[in-house]
Amino acid sequence: MTPTPPLQPLLDDAVIVLEAPTQVWSDATGRMGTAPIHGIYHGDVRHVRGIELSVDGTALESIACSSPDPRLVVLTDVLRGIDDDSADPKVRLDRERRVAAGSFGESMQVSSHLAAPVSVGITMRMTPDFAPMQEVKAGASVQTEWTWDGSVCRAGDASFAVSAPDAAITHDGDALVFRWELTVPARGRSEVRWELALSDPTLVVTAARPSASVERGETPTDPRAARWLAQASADLDALRLALPAHPEDAFYAAGAPWFFTLFGRDSIWAARLALDTDPTMAASTLRVLARLQGTTKDPSTAEAPGKIAHELRSGVLSLPNEGVHLPPLYYGTVDATPLWVCLLADAKDAGMPQQEVRELLPALRAALGWMTEHGDASGSGFIDYVDETGHGLANQGWKDSGDSIQWRDGRLAEGPIALSEVQAYAYEAATRGADLLDALGEPGGEELREWAADLRQRFRDVYWVTTPEGRYPAIALDAHGAPVDTLTSNIGHLLGTGLLDPDEERACAELLVGASLSSGYGIRTMSTGADGYWPLSYHGGSVWVHDTAIALHGMLRSGLEEHAGTVALQLLDSAEGFDYRVPELQSGDTRVPGGRPVPYPAACRPQAWSAAAAVVCAQALR
């Protein structure tokens, strides 16, 4: 039999507690190490792979698992092997696991309702790991050498210090063994605690300073929307990061487990969608990205003057299963730069102080310059992309998997690629960027408006296609300037940008809520009418919550209230199906009466832009 190749871990049934840049994954019983994703992570390193708990003379029988806060999980087991022989369980183990940035700890309380004291021996076997996150994602088995000096476990730069005051700790092969001996009084309880302090000085991100109190949007009257918004707000708070030199300027980490760092596009969209509840995050995200803005032309990193970065890591990111090797600071994103300008305009409209806006004027001019002078890499007349290294991202829009840009017959489009939504972002960025320059008393606004008007007309001339599914903008132009004719969710990103006229926006909205794109739980990334459609394809038929929320955002801005209401209710039903912590994406299977959304089993959660979708949904349901 051919051995199974390494596979990316599945995530859909795992339990997570987190406060960026620290996260902990287990199963619902608290066991850690029975699934590839399990472990205690700090930054891009898994410090601990497994934790196995045992109690002398009894099995641990799980009866409850709850997570009232993203940073806390509460676990309850009954210990019937050391109980009496009555039907009611009288001995129980309650555990609280709590994570904070750079630490993870657990309290374990044994409670007894027996008439006599009971002796309890607890053994915990902890397996240090120190595997790089990219190896965990690739499904690789990594053996990292580590040392133990009696209080600190270390491998290279990464380490964790152990505090367990009542435990005897021994080093046994590949594990650390903790042993507690308790005497639980009659009808009483005994408690022990342990904690890890996690450290990695190579991290390029750090926990943000605690968020200041901000004015929140209106509380939704729909109880489901209110519950989703509460969960989403808690998750967003746990995803806050900063750069070490500027801990006062927070941004949202893209998501757990793989993307606990700065991603230009993701952090911008999360701040933009959540603007109604936290306008301060938009301003700080803008400043963070401005500090990393490109200044020179460098094909090895995809940097260009004025370009907003895609991703920041502490080292080279290698995904051997995908042939991708990215530098620590990578600029391979075609859309983050115009989106940065759009977020600045949104932030100003939401009350960002004029002086703070003015301080970003050099970054604004540089971003607009990238759009008008450097964004057209191929001379197509549109903003496009192509990977010049052979080991970067083949696709550099939000649908960045290698097979995401397809023709209706399933053929892959040949690059350079000029995505339709990027032209929409650029049009909005140019027109609103012109308004920003006017407001600041700066020249250049009229030239930008002329550039935008020309882009709008040329888009109308070449992007629209007619297929058996209707008339709509193509997902992209390929290397030959031909419109790639698959009907996709990308048309939703055009709404509200000003690129389309009202009749065109309405036509696109009708397709977005139609049977081939709408699953009943959101908008599919690719129409069921395309040969490449598959409901469990990452970008070729699945439903992404943020993608649907961006379309909803555009519908609201375009005054398409009926369509917006339909989409918002679908998102709300999806959120309820996932107990209000919506994942990165879900299957595009058609909704059936009485059913639930089908998970995409490797979907990240929580993810910042998926959580931020709750804010837009709440706005639509007011």
ZASE-476742 format. One record per residue (C-alpha): x, y, z; residue number from 0; residue in one letter. Coordinates in Angstrom, 1 decimal. Layout:
<atoms>
- X,Y,Z,NUM,a
...
</atoms>
This chain:
<atoms>
- 0.0,0.0,0.0,0,m
- 1.3,3.5,-0.9,1,t
- 1.9,5.5,2.2,2,p
- -0.3,8.5,2.7,3,t
- 1.6,11.7,2.0,4,p
- 1.8,14.5,4.7,5,p
- -1.5,16.3,4.9,6,l
- -2.6,19.7,6.3,7,q
- -4.2,19.3,9.7,8,p
- -8.0,19.5,10.0,9,l
- -9.4,22.0,12.4,10,l
- -13.2,21.9,12.5,11,d
- -13.7,19.8,15.6,12,d
- -10.7,21.2,17.7,13,a
- -11.0,23.5,20.6,14,v
- -8.9,26.7,20.7,15,i
- -8.1,29.3,23.3,16,v
- -6.0,32.3,22.2,17,l
- -4.6,35.7,22.8,18,e
- -2.3,36.7,20.0,19,a
- 0.5,35.8,19.5,20,p
- -0.3,32.7,21.7,21,t
- -2.8,29.9,20.9,22,q
- -3.6,26.5,22.3,23,v
- -5.4,23.7,20.5,24,w
- -6.9,20.5,22.0,25,s
- -9.9,18.3,21.7,26,d
- -13.2,18.8,23.6,27,a
- -12.0,16.6,26.4,28,t
- -8.9,18.6,26.9,29,g
- -6.6,16.0,25.5,30,r
- -3.7,17.4,23.5,31,m
- -1.7,15.4,21.0,32,g
- -4.4,13.2,19.5,33,t
- -4.7,15.4,16.4,34,a
- -2.0,17.0,14.3,35,p
- -3.1,20.6,15.1,36,i
- -3.0,20.1,18.8,37,h
- -0.4,21.9,20.9,38,g
- 0.7,25.1,22.6,39,i
- 1.9,27.7,20.1,40,y
- 3.7,31.0,20.5,41,h
- 4.3,33.0,17.4,42,g
- 5.3,30.7,14.6,43,d
- 6.6,27.8,16.9,44,v
- 4.6,25.0,18.5,45,r
- 6.3,24.8,21.9,46,h
- 4.3,21.8,23.2,47,v
- 2.9,19.0,21.1,48,r
- 0.9,17.0,23.6,49,g
- -0.4,16.9,27.2,50,i
- -1.8,13.6,28.6,51,e
- -3.5,13.7,31.9,52,l
- -4.3,10.6,34.1,53,s
- -5.7,10.1,37.6,54,v
- -4.7,7.0,39.5,55,d
- -7.4,4.3,39.6,56,g
- -9.9,6.0,37.3,57,t
- -10.6,7.0,33.8,58,a
- -11.3,10.7,33.1,59,l
- -14.9,10.8,31.7,60,e
- -15.6,14.1,30.1,61,s
- -19.0,15.6,30.6,62,i
- -18.6,19.3,29.7,63,a
- -16.4,21.7,27.7,64,c
- -17.2,25.4,27.4,65,s
- -15.3,28.5,26.3,66,s
- -17.0,31.6,27.8,67,p
- -14.2,33.7,26.5,68,d
- -11.6,33.3,23.7,69,p
- -8.9,33.1,26.3,70,r
- -10.5,30.5,28.6,71,l
- -11.8,26.9,28.3,72,v
- -13.5,25.1,31.2,73,v
- -13.4,21.3,31.2,74,l
- -15.3,18.9,33.6,75,t
- -14.7,15.1,34.1,76,d
- -16.2,12.7,36.5,77,v
- -13.8,10.3,38.3,78,l
- -16.0,7.2,38.9,79,r
- -13.2,4.8,39.5,80,g
- -12.5,6.5,42.9,81,i
- -16.1,7.2,43.7,82,d
- -18.6,5.1,45.6,83,d
- -21.0,2.7,43.9,84,d
- -24.1,4.9,43.8,85,s
- -25.6,6.2,40.6,86,a
- -24.7,9.9,41.2,87,d
- -21.1,10.9,40.4,88,p
- -19.6,12.3,43.6,89,k
- -16.0,12.9,42.5,90,v
- -15.2,15.4,39.7,91,r
- -12.3,17.1,38.1,92,l
- -12.8,20.7,37.0,93,d
- -10.1,22.4,34.9,94,r
- -9.7,26.0,33.8,95,e
- -7.3,26.6,31.0,96,r
- -6.4,30.2,30.4,97,r
- -4.1,31.8,27.8,98,v
- -2.6,35.2,27.7,99,a
- 0.0,36.6,25.3,100,a
- 3.1,34.7,26.2,101,g
- 1.6,32.4,28.8,102,s
- -0.7,29.4,29.3,103,f
- -1.8,27.9,32.6,104,g
- -4.3,25.5,34.0,105,e
- -6.0,25.1,37.4,106,s
- -7.2,21.6,38.3,107,m
- -9.7,21.2,41.1,108,q
- -10.8,17.8,42.4,109,v
- -14.2,18.1,44.3,110,s
- -15.7,15.3,46.4,111,s
- -19.2,14.8,47.9,112,h
- -18.0,11.6,49.6,113,l
- -18.3,11.2,53.4,114,a
- -14.6,10.4,53.8,115,a
- -11.4,11.9,52.5,116,p
- -10.1,10.6,49.2,117,v
- -6.5,10.3,48.0,118,s
- -5.9,11.4,44.4,119,v
- -2.7,11.0,42.4,120,g
- -2.5,13.1,39.2,121,i
- 0.1,12.6,36.5,122,t
- 0.5,14.9,33.5,123,m
- 2.9,14.0,30.7,124,r
- 3.9,17.0,28.6,125,m
- 5.7,16.6,25.3,126,t
- 7.8,19.6,24.2,127,p
- 8.0,20.0,20.4,128,d
- 9.4,23.4,19.1,129,f
- 8.2,22.6,15.6,130,a
- 8.0,25.5,13.1,131,p
- 4.4,26.4,12.3,132,m
- 5.0,25.9,8.6,133,q
- 6.0,22.3,9.2,134,e
- 2.9,21.7,11.3,135,v
- 0.8,23.1,8.5,136,k
- 2.5,20.8,5.9,137,a
- 1.7,17.8,8.1,138,g
- 5.4,17.0,8.5,139,a
- 6.8,15.1,11.4,140,s
- 9.6,17.2,13.0,141,v
- 12.0,16.1,15.7,142,q
- 13.5,19.1,17.4,143,t
- 16.2,18.7,20.1,144,e
- 15.4,20.4,23.3,145,w
- 17.0,20.8,26.8,146,t
- 15.6,20.9,30.3,147,w
- 17.4,22.5,33.2,148,d
- 14.8,21.8,35.9,149,g
- 12.7,24.9,35.3,150,s
- 13.2,26.0,31.6,151,v
- 12.7,24.0,28.4,152,c
- 14.6,25.4,25.5,153,r
- 15.3,24.7,21.8,154,a
- 17.3,27.4,20.0,155,g
- 15.8,30.8,20.6,156,d
- 12.4,29.5,21.7,157,a
- 11.8,28.4,25.3,158,s
- 9.2,28.1,28.1,159,f
- 9.6,28.4,31.8,160,a
- 7.5,26.1,34.0,161,v
- 5.8,27.0,37.3,162,s
- 4.1,24.2,39.1,163,a
- 4.7,24.8,42.9,164,p
- 3.1,21.6,44.2,165,d
- 4.3,19.2,41.5,166,a
- 7.3,16.9,41.3,167,a
- 8.7,17.3,37.7,168,i
- 10.9,14.7,36.0,169,t
- 12.4,14.5,32.5,170,h
- 11.4,11.1,31.0,171,d
- 12.6,10.6,27.4,172,g
- 10.7,12.9,25.1,173,d
- 8.5,14.3,27.8,174,a
- 8.3,16.2,31.1,175,l
- 6.2,14.4,33.7,176,v
- 4.4,16.3,36.4,177,f
- 3.1,14.4,39.5,178,r
- 0.7,15.7,42.2,179,w
- -0.4,13.9,45.3,180,e
- -3.7,15.3,46.7,181,l
- -5.9,14.5,49.7,182,t
- -9.4,15.7,49.1,183,v
- -11.3,16.3,52.3,184,p
- -14.8,14.8,52.9,185,a
- -17.3,16.9,51.0,186,r
- -14.4,19.2,50.1,187,g
- -12.0,20.1,47.3,188,r
- -8.3,20.4,46.5,189,s
- -6.7,22.4,43.8,190,e
- -3.3,22.5,42.0,191,v
- -2.0,24.9,39.3,192,r
- 0.7,25.0,36.7,193,w
- 1.8,27.6,34.1,194,e
- 4.1,28.1,31.2,195,l
- 5.8,31.4,30.3,196,a
- 6.5,31.2,26.6,197,l
- 9.3,33.1,25.0,198,s
- 10.7,33.7,21.5,199,d
- 12.9,36.8,21.0,200,p
- 12.8,36.3,17.2,201,t
- 9.1,37.3,17.0,202,l
- 8.4,40.3,14.7,203,v
- 5.0,40.9,16.3,204,v
- 3.9,41.4,19.9,205,t
- 0.8,41.7,21.9,206,a
- -0.8,45.0,21.5,207,a
- -1.4,47.3,24.4,208,r
- -4.9,46.8,26.0,209,p
- -7.5,48.5,23.9,210,s
- -9.0,51.7,25.1,211,a
- -12.7,52.0,25.5,212,s
- -14.3,52.9,22.2,213,v
- -17.8,53.9,21.3,214,e
- -19.6,50.8,20.0,215,r
- -22.2,50.7,17.3,216,g
- -25.8,50.1,18.2,217,e
- -26.7,46.7,19.8,218,t
- -28.7,44.7,17.3,219,p
- -32.3,44.0,18.1,220,t
- -32.1,40.5,16.6,221,d
- -30.8,38.3,19.5,222,p
- -28.8,36.1,17.1,223,r
- -27.1,39.1,15.6,224,a
- -26.3,40.4,19.0,225,a
- -24.8,37.0,20.1,226,r
- -22.7,36.9,16.9,227,w
- -21.5,40.4,17.4,228,l
- -20.5,39.7,21.0,229,a
- -18.5,36.6,20.0,230,q
- -16.9,38.4,17.1,231,a
- -15.9,41.4,19.2,232,s
- -14.3,39.1,21.8,233,a
- -12.4,37.2,19.1,234,d
- -11.3,40.4,17.4,235,l
- -10.0,41.6,20.8,236,d
- -8.0,38.4,21.2,237,a
- -6.5,38.8,17.7,238,l
- -4.9,42.2,18.4,239,r
- -1.2,42.5,17.7,240,l
- 1.4,45.2,17.2,241,a
- 4.9,45.7,16.0,242,l
- 7.4,45.6,18.9,243,p
- 8.7,49.2,18.2,244,a
- 5.1,50.6,18.3,245,h
- 3.0,48.6,20.8,246,p
- 0.5,51.5,20.9,247,e
- -0.6,50.8,17.2,248,d
- -2.6,47.7,17.0,249,a
- -3.8,45.7,14.1,250,f
- -5.8,42.5,13.7,251,y
- -3.8,39.3,13.2,252,a
- -5.3,37.6,10.2,253,a
- -6.4,34.4,12.0,254,g
- -5.6,31.2,13.8,255,a
- -3.7,29.0,13.6,256,p
- -1.6,29.7,10.5,257,w
- -1.9,33.5,10.2,258,f
- -1.0,35.0,13.6,259,f
- 0.8,37.9,12.1,260,t
- 0.3,41.0,9.9,261,l
- -1.3,40.5,6.5,262,f
- -1.9,43.7,4.6,263,g
- -5.1,42.8,2.9,264,r
- -6.6,40.9,5.8,265,d
- -5.8,43.5,8.4,266,s
- -7.2,46.3,6.2,267,i
- -10.4,44.5,5.4,268,w
- -10.9,43.4,9.1,269,a
- -10.5,47.0,10.3,270,a
- -12.7,48.3,7.5,271,r
- -15.6,45.9,8.1,272,l
- -15.3,46.5,11.9,273,a
- -15.1,50.2,11.5,274,l
- -18.5,50.8,13.0,275,d
- -17.5,49.2,16.3,276,t
- -13.8,50.3,16.6,277,d
- -12.7,53.2,14.3,278,p
- -9.4,53.5,16.2,279,t
- -8.2,50.2,14.8,280,m
- -8.4,51.6,11.3,281,a
- -6.1,54.5,12.1,282,a
- -3.6,52.3,13.9,283,s
- -3.6,49.7,11.1,284,t
- -3.0,52.4,8.6,285,l
- 0.1,53.6,10.5,286,r
- 1.5,50.1,10.9,287,v
- 1.3,49.4,7.2,288,l
- 2.7,52.8,6.3,289,a
- 5.8,52.1,8.3,290,r
- 6.4,49.0,6.1,291,l
- 5.4,50.6,2.8,292,q
- 7.7,49.8,-0.1,293,g
- 10.4,52.2,-1.1,294,t
- 12.3,50.4,-3.9,295,t
- 11.9,47.9,-6.7,296,k
- 12.9,44.4,-5.6,297,d
- 11.5,41.4,-7.6,298,p
- 12.7,39.0,-4.9,299,s
- 10.3,40.4,-2.4,300,t
- 7.8,41.9,-4.9,301,a
- 8.5,45.3,-3.3,302,e
- 7.8,48.5,-5.3,303,a
- 7.7,52.1,-4.3,304,p
- 4.5,52.9,-2.4,305,g
- 3.3,49.3,-2.3,306,k
- 1.7,48.0,0.9,307,i
- 3.1,44.8,2.3,308,a
- 1.3,41.4,2.1,309,h
- 2.9,39.5,5.0,310,e
- 5.4,39.8,7.8,311,l
- 7.2,36.8,9.3,312,r
- 10.2,36.2,11.5,313,s
- 11.9,34.1,8.8,314,g
- 11.4,32.6,5.4,315,v
- 8.0,30.9,5.0,316,l
- 8.3,27.7,3.1,317,s
- 5.3,25.6,2.1,318,l
- 6.9,22.6,0.4,319,p
- 3.6,21.0,-0.5,320,n
- 2.8,24.1,-2.6,321,e
- 6.2,25.1,-3.9,322,g
- 6.0,28.4,-2.1,323,v
- 9.0,30.1,-0.4,324,h
- 8.3,33.7,0.8,325,l
- 10.8,36.2,2.3,326,p
- 10.1,37.4,5.8,327,p
- 8.7,40.7,4.5,328,l
- 6.7,40.0,1.3,329,y
- 4.9,42.4,-0.9,330,y
- 3.1,39.9,-3.2,331,g
- -0.4,41.5,-3.0,332,t
- -2.0,43.4,-5.8,333,v
- -4.9,44.8,-3.8,334,d
- -3.6,45.9,-0.4,335,a
- -2.3,49.3,-1.7,336,t
- -5.6,50.6,-3.1,337,p
- -7.4,49.1,-0.1,338,l
- -5.1,51.1,2.2,339,w
- -6.2,54.3,0.5,340,v
- -9.9,53.3,0.8,341,c
- -9.4,52.5,4.5,342,l
- -7.8,56.0,5.1,343,l
- -10.8,57.6,3.4,344,a
- -13.2,55.5,5.6,345,d
- -11.3,56.4,8.7,346,a
- -11.4,60.1,8.0,347,k
- -15.2,59.9,7.4,348,d
- -15.5,58.0,10.7,349,a
- -13.8,60.8,12.6,350,g
- -10.0,60.2,12.4,351,m
- -8.5,63.5,13.5,352,p
- -7.3,65.7,10.6,353,q
- -3.8,65.9,12.0,354,q
- -3.5,62.1,12.0,355,e
- -4.7,62.0,8.4,356,v
- -2.2,64.6,7.4,357,r
- 0.6,62.7,9.0,358,e
- -0.1,59.9,6.6,359,l
- 0.0,62.2,3.5,360,l
- 3.4,60.9,2.3,361,p
- 2.1,57.3,2.5,362,a
- -1.0,58.3,0.7,363,l
- 0.9,60.0,-2.1,364,r
- 3.2,57.0,-2.4,365,a
- 0.3,54.5,-2.5,366,a
- -1.5,56.5,-5.2,367,l
- 1.8,56.7,-7.1,368,g
- 2.1,52.9,-7.0,369,w
- -1.4,52.6,-8.5,370,m
- -0.8,55.1,-11.3,371,t
- 2.9,54.4,-12.0,372,e
- 3.8,50.9,-10.9,373,h
- 0.6,48.8,-10.6,374,g
- 0.4,48.0,-14.3,375,d
- 3.3,45.6,-14.4,376,a
- 2.6,44.2,-17.9,377,s
- 1.5,47.3,-19.8,378,g
- -2.1,46.1,-20.0,379,s
- -3.5,49.4,-18.9,380,g
- -4.9,47.8,-15.8,381,f
- -3.4,47.0,-12.4,382,i
- -2.1,43.4,-12.6,383,d
- 0.3,41.0,-11.1,384,y
- 2.7,38.2,-12.0,385,v
- 5.1,36.3,-9.7,386,d
- 8.6,37.0,-11.0,387,e
- 10.4,34.6,-8.8,388,t
- 8.8,31.2,-9.5,389,g
- 8.4,30.5,-5.8,390,h
- 6.1,33.4,-4.7,391,g
- 2.3,33.4,-4.8,392,l
- 1.0,32.6,-8.3,393,a
- -2.2,34.6,-7.5,394,n
- -1.9,37.8,-5.6,395,q
- -5.5,38.8,-5.0,396,g
- -7.5,37.5,-2.0,397,w
- -8.1,34.3,-3.9,398,k
- -4.4,33.4,-3.8,399,d
- -4.5,29.6,-4.4,400,s
- -2.9,28.4,-7.6,401,g
- -6.2,27.3,-9.2,402,d
- -8.4,30.2,-8.2,403,s
- -8.5,32.1,-11.6,404,i
- -10.3,29.8,-14.0,405,q
- -12.3,29.9,-17.3,406,w
- -15.8,28.5,-17.3,407,r
- -14.4,25.3,-18.9,408,d
- -12.0,24.8,-16.0,409,g
- -8.8,26.0,-17.7,410,r
- -6.4,28.0,-15.6,411,l
- -5.9,31.6,-16.7,412,a
- -2.4,32.6,-17.8,413,e
- -0.8,35.5,-16.1,414,g
- -0.2,38.4,-15.8,415,p
- -3.7,38.7,-14.3,416,i
- -5.7,41.9,-13.9,417,a
- -8.5,41.1,-11.4,418,l
- -11.8,42.9,-11.8,419,s
- -12.1,43.8,-8.1,420,e
- -8.7,45.3,-8.1,421,v
- -9.8,47.8,-10.8,422,q
- -12.8,48.6,-8.6,423,a
- -10.6,49.2,-5.5,424,y
- -8.3,51.3,-7.6,425,a
- -11.1,53.4,-9.0,426,y
- -12.5,54.0,-5.5,427,e
- -9.0,54.7,-4.1,428,a
- -8.3,57.3,-6.9,429,a
- -11.6,59.1,-6.5,430,t
- -11.6,59.1,-2.7,431,r
- -7.8,59.8,-2.6,432,g
- -8.5,62.9,-4.7,433,a
- -11.0,64.0,-2.1,434,d
- -8.5,63.4,0.6,435,l
- -5.9,65.6,-1.2,436,l
- -8.6,68.3,-1.7,437,d
- -9.5,68.2,2.0,438,a
- -5.8,68.6,3.0,439,l
- -5.3,71.5,0.6,440,g
- -3.0,69.4,-1.5,441,e
- -2.7,69.4,-5.3,442,p
- -3.2,66.3,-7.6,443,g
- -6.9,65.6,-7.1,444,g
- -8.0,66.5,-10.7,445,e
- -5.4,64.3,-12.3,446,e
- -6.5,61.4,-10.1,447,l
- -10.1,61.9,-11.1,448,r
- -9.1,61.9,-14.8,449,e
- -7.1,58.7,-14.3,450,w
- -10.1,57.1,-12.5,451,a
- -12.6,58.1,-15.2,452,a
- -10.4,56.6,-17.9,453,d
- -10.0,53.4,-15.9,454,l
- -13.8,53.2,-15.5,455,r
- -14.5,53.5,-19.2,456,q
- -11.8,51.0,-20.2,457,r
- -13.1,48.6,-17.7,458,f
- -16.6,48.9,-19.2,459,r
- -15.2,48.3,-22.7,460,d
- -13.3,45.1,-22.0,461,v
- -14.4,43.3,-18.8,462,y
- -18.1,42.6,-19.4,463,w
- -18.9,39.1,-20.7,464,v
- -22.1,37.3,-21.7,465,t
- -22.5,33.6,-20.9,466,t
- -25.5,31.2,-20.4,467,p
- -25.5,32.6,-16.8,468,e
- -26.0,36.2,-17.9,469,g
- -24.0,39.3,-18.4,470,r
- -21.5,40.3,-15.8,471,y
- -17.9,41.5,-15.3,472,p
- -15.3,38.8,-15.8,473,a
- -13.2,37.7,-12.9,474,i
- -10.0,39.0,-14.6,475,a
- -8.2,39.7,-17.8,476,l
- -5.5,37.1,-18.7,477,d
- -2.1,37.6,-20.2,478,a
- -3.6,38.2,-23.6,479,h
- -6.1,40.7,-22.4,480,g
- -9.0,38.3,-22.7,481,a
- -11.8,38.4,-20.1,482,p
- -11.8,35.2,-18.0,483,v
- -15.5,34.4,-18.2,484,d
- -16.3,32.5,-15.0,485,t
- -19.0,33.9,-12.8,486,l
- -17.6,34.4,-9.3,487,t
- -18.1,36.2,-6.1,488,s
- -15.5,38.8,-7.2,489,n
- -18.4,40.8,-8.8,490,i
- -19.6,41.5,-5.2,491,g
- -16.4,43.5,-4.5,492,h
- -17.3,45.9,-7.3,493,l
- -20.5,47.1,-5.5,494,l
- -20.3,50.5,-3.9,495,g
- -16.9,51.4,-5.3,496,t
- -18.4,53.7,-8.0,497,g
- -16.9,51.6,-10.9,498,l
- -20.3,50.4,-12.0,499,l
- -23.5,52.4,-12.7,500,d
- -26.6,51.7,-10.6,501,p
- -28.2,49.3,-13.2,502,d
- -25.0,47.4,-13.5,503,e
- -24.7,47.1,-9.7,504,e
- -28.3,45.8,-9.5,505,r
- -27.6,43.2,-12.2,506,a
- -24.6,42.0,-10.3,507,c
- -26.6,41.9,-7.0,508,a
- -29.2,39.7,-8.7,509,e
- -26.6,37.2,-9.7,510,l
- -25.1,37.2,-6.2,511,l
- -28.3,36.1,-4.6,512,v
- -29.2,33.8,-7.5,513,g
- -29.2,30.0,-7.3,514,a
- -25.8,29.5,-8.9,515,s
- -23.8,31.8,-6.6,516,l
- -25.9,31.7,-3.4,517,s
- -25.6,28.6,-1.3,518,s
- -28.3,29.8,1.2,519,g
- -25.5,30.4,3.8,520,y
- -23.6,33.0,1.7,521,g
- -22.1,33.6,-1.7,522,i
- -20.1,30.9,-3.4,523,r
- -16.6,31.9,-4.6,524,t
- -17.4,30.2,-7.9,525,m
- -20.8,29.6,-9.7,526,s
- -22.2,26.1,-9.9,527,t
- -22.3,26.7,-13.6,528,g
- -18.5,26.6,-14.0,529,a
- -16.8,23.3,-14.8,530,d
- -14.3,24.0,-12.1,531,g
- -16.9,24.3,-9.4,532,y
- -16.5,22.1,-6.3,533,w
- -18.2,22.9,-3.0,534,p
- -15.1,22.0,-1.0,535,l
- -12.6,23.8,-3.3,536,s
- -10.7,26.5,-1.3,537,y
- -11.5,29.2,-3.8,538,h
- -13.6,27.4,-6.4,539,g
- -17.0,26.9,-4.9,540,g
- -16.7,27.3,-1.1,541,s
- -18.3,30.2,0.8,542,v
- -16.1,32.7,2.6,543,w
- -17.9,34.8,5.2,544,v
- -15.7,37.9,4.7,545,h
- -16.2,37.6,0.9,546,d
- -20.0,37.6,1.4,547,t
- -19.7,40.4,3.9,548,a
- -17.8,42.6,1.4,549,i
- -20.6,42.1,-1.1,550,a
- -23.1,43.0,1.7,551,l
- -21.0,46.0,2.5,552,h
- -21.2,47.1,-1.2,553,g
- -24.9,46.5,-1.3,554,m
- -25.5,48.7,1.7,555,l
- -23.4,51.5,0.1,556,r
- -25.2,51.1,-3.2,557,s
- -28.7,51.3,-1.6,558,g
- -29.5,47.7,-2.6,559,l
- -31.3,47.1,0.7,560,e
- -33.5,44.2,-0.3,561,e
- -30.5,42.2,-1.6,562,h
- -28.5,43.2,1.5,563,a
- -31.2,42.0,3.8,564,g
- -31.2,38.6,2.0,565,t
- -27.5,38.2,2.3,566,v
- -27.4,39.3,5.9,567,a
- -30.0,36.7,7.0,568,l
- -28.0,34.0,5.2,569,q
- -24.8,35.1,7.0,570,l
- -26.8,35.0,10.3,571,l
- -28.0,31.5,9.7,572,d
- -24.5,30.4,8.9,573,s
- -23.2,32.0,12.1,574,a
- -25.8,30.2,14.1,575,e
- -24.8,26.9,12.5,576,g
- -21.2,27.4,13.7,577,f
- -22.3,28.5,17.2,578,d
- -21.4,32.1,16.3,579,y
- -17.7,31.6,15.8,580,r
- -17.7,31.6,12.0,581,v
- -14.8,29.9,10.3,582,p
- -12.6,31.2,7.5,583,e
- -14.8,29.4,5.0,584,l
- -17.4,26.7,4.7,585,q
- -18.6,24.3,2.0,586,s
- -20.6,25.7,-0.9,587,g
- -23.2,22.9,-0.6,588,d
- -26.7,24.1,-1.3,589,t
- -28.7,24.6,1.9,590,r
- -31.4,22.0,2.7,591,v
- -34.4,22.6,5.0,592,p
- -33.5,21.8,8.6,593,g
- -29.9,21.4,7.8,594,g
- -26.7,23.1,8.9,595,r
- -23.8,24.6,6.9,596,p
- -21.2,21.9,6.0,597,v
- -17.7,22.8,7.4,598,p
- -14.6,23.1,5.3,599,y
- -12.6,20.9,7.6,600,p
- -9.2,22.8,7.4,601,a
- -10.8,26.3,7.8,602,a
- -9.0,28.6,10.2,603,c
- -11.0,30.1,13.2,604,r
- -11.3,32.6,14.6,605,p
- -10.3,34.7,11.6,606,q
- -10.3,38.5,11.8,607,a
- -12.2,39.3,8.7,608,w
- -14.8,36.6,9.3,609,s
- -15.4,37.9,12.8,610,a
- -15.6,41.5,11.4,611,a
- -18.4,40.3,9.1,612,a
- -20.7,40.3,12.2,613,a
- -20.4,44.1,12.3,614,v
- -21.6,44.6,8.7,615,v
- -24.4,42.0,9.2,616,c
- -25.6,43.9,12.3,617,a
- -25.6,47.1,10.3,618,q
- -27.7,45.5,7.6,619,a
- -30.3,44.2,10.1,620,l
- -30.9,47.5,11.9,621,r
</atoms>
